[in-house]
Amino acid sequence: MSKDITNSGQFKAGQSGNPKGRPKRNRILTELLQQQGSARFMVGHDSVTAQEALARAVWQFVVTGEVWLMGKKLEANSAGEWASVVKWLYAHVEPTQTATVEESDGEMVIRVVREE
């Protein structure tokens, strides 16, 4: 009463072991952030969405290493601290990208590779 096992439990090439994929998770926080992000308010003389205001603040920090939020100045105290924030942003805001930091001869290079 023995069976000949020719396939050791592996799927054929190109065949998925989970054809329906991972079940969708409830993303309540994401939905709330999207709703709040579309709300408009004034920044200076401009009416912008919360998403636009956040993008401006992030961009300002990435370009200059400092940004004003709620009347307080936030700034990177070193190039390494700035690089850590930029690397974190790429890892969490655009998770399909990989950021690496290279340092040599006092020069810092941040390389972002889009993985598609």
TIDREN-721760 format. One record per residue: residue in one letter; x, y, z of N, C-alpha, C, O in turn. Coordinates in steps of 0.2 Angstrom, whole numbers, plus 5000, padded with zeros to 4 digits. Layout:
<atoms>
AXYZXYZXYZXYZ ...
</atoms>
This chain:
<atoms>
M500449945000500050005000500450065000500350115004 S500950064996501350124995501250164989501050134984 K501350234989501150274983501850294981502350304984 D501850304974502450334971502350404971501850434968 I502750444975502750514975503250544970503850544971 T502950574965503450604960503550674961503950714959 N503050704965503050784966503050784973502650774977 S503650814976503750824983503350884986503650914990 G502750894984502350944987502451014984502151064986 Q502851014979503051084975502551094970502251044967 F502351154969501851174963502251174957502851184956 K501951164951502251174945502451244944502151284947 A502951254939503151314938502651364935502251334931 G502551424938502051464936501351454939500851494938 Q501351404944500651394947500751414954501251404958 S500251454956500251484963499951434968499551394967 G500251434974500051394980499451424983499151394987 N499351494982498751524985498451564979498551624979 P498051534975497751574969497351634971497251684967 K497051634977496551694979496951744982496751804983 G497651734984498051784987497851794994497451754997 R498251834997498151855004497451885005497251935001 P497051875010496451905012496551985013497051995016 K496052025010496152095012496052105019495552075022 R496452155021496352175028495952235029495952275024 N495652245035495252305036495752365037496152355041 R495652415033496152465033495852535035495752585031 I495552535041495152585044495652655044495452705042 L496252645047496652705048496852735041496852795040 T496952695036497152715029496552755027496652805024 E495952725028495352765025495252825029495052875025 L495352835035495252895039495752945037495653005036 L496452925036496952965033496752995027496853055025 Q496452955022496252975016495753035016495753085012 Q495253015020494753065021494953135024494853185021 Q495353135029495653195032496153225027496153285027 G496453185023496953215018496653255013496953295010 S496053245012495653275006495353345009495153385005 A495353355016495053415018495553475016496153465016 R495253535015495553595013495653635019495253645023 F496253675019496353725024496853775021497153765016 M496953835025497353885022498053875025498153865031 V498553885021499253885022499453955019499553955013 G499554005024499754065021499154095017498654105020 H499254105011498654135007498454085002498054094998 D498654015003498453964998497953915002498053905008 S497453894998497053845000497253774998497353764992 V497453735002497753675000497453615004497153625009 T497553555001497253495005497853475010498353495010 A497653435015498053415020498653375017499253375019 Q498453335012498953295008499453345005500053325005 E499253395002499753444998500153475004500753485003 A499853495009500253525015500753475017501353495019 L500653415018501053365021501653355015502253355017 A501453355009501953345004502453405004503053395003 R502153465004502653525005503053515010503653535010 A502853495016503253495022503853445021504353455023 V503653385019504153335018504653355013505253345014 W504453385007504853405002505353465005505953455003 Q505053505009505453555012506053525016506653555016 F505853475020506353445024506853415020507453415022 V506653375015507153335011507653385007508253365007 V507353435005507853485001508253525006508853535004 T508053545012508453595016508653565022509053595026 G508353515025508553485031508153515037508253505043 E507653555035507253595040506553605038506453615032 V506053615043505453625041505053655047505253635053 W504653705046504253735051503553695052503153695047 L503353665058502753635059502453665065502753665070 M501853685065501453715070501853765074501953765080 G502253805071502653865074503253845077503653885080 K503453775075504153755078504553735072504353695068 K505253745073505653725068505953655069506253645075 L505853615065506153545065506753545060506653565054 E507353525063507853515058508353455060508353435065 A508653435054509153385055509753415058510053465056 N510053385063510653405066511353385063511853415064 S511253335058511853315055511653285048511053275047 A512053275044511953245037511653175038511253155034 G511953135043511753075044511053065047510653025045 E510853115051510153115053509653135048509153105047 W509853175043509453195037509453135033508853115031 A509953095032509953035027509552985030509152955027 S509552975037509052925040508352945039507952895038 V508153005040507453025038507253015031506752985030 V507753035026507553025019507452945018507052925014 K507952905021507952835020507252805023506952765020 W507052835029506452805032505852825027505452785026 L505852885025505352905020505252865014504652845013 Y505752845011505752805005505552735007505152705003 A505752715013505552645015504852635017504552585016 H504552695019503852695022503352725017502752705017 V503552775014503052815010502952775003502452775000 E503552755000503552724994503952654995504452644993 P503552604998503852545000504152494994504452454995 T503952514988504252474982504952504980505252484975 Q505252554984505852574982506352554988506152544994 T506952554986507552534991507952594991508252614985 A508152624997508652674997509252655001509152625006 T509752674998510452655001510852725002510752764998 V511252725007511652785009512352765008512552715011 E512752795004513452785004513852845006513652905004 E514352835010514752895012515452875010515752825011 S515852925007516552925005516852985004516553035001 D517452995007517753065007517353125008517353175005 G516953115013516553175016515953185011515553235012 E515853145006515253155002514753105003514953045004 M514153125003513553075004513153064998512953114995 V513053004996512652994990512052944993512152894996 I511452964991510852924992510552904986510452944981 R510552834985510352804979509652774980509552734985 V509152794976508552764977508352714970508452744965 V508252654971508052604966507352584966507152564971 R507052594961506352574960506252504958506552484953 E505952464962505852394961505152374958504652384962 E505152364952504552344949504552274946504052254943 
</atoms>
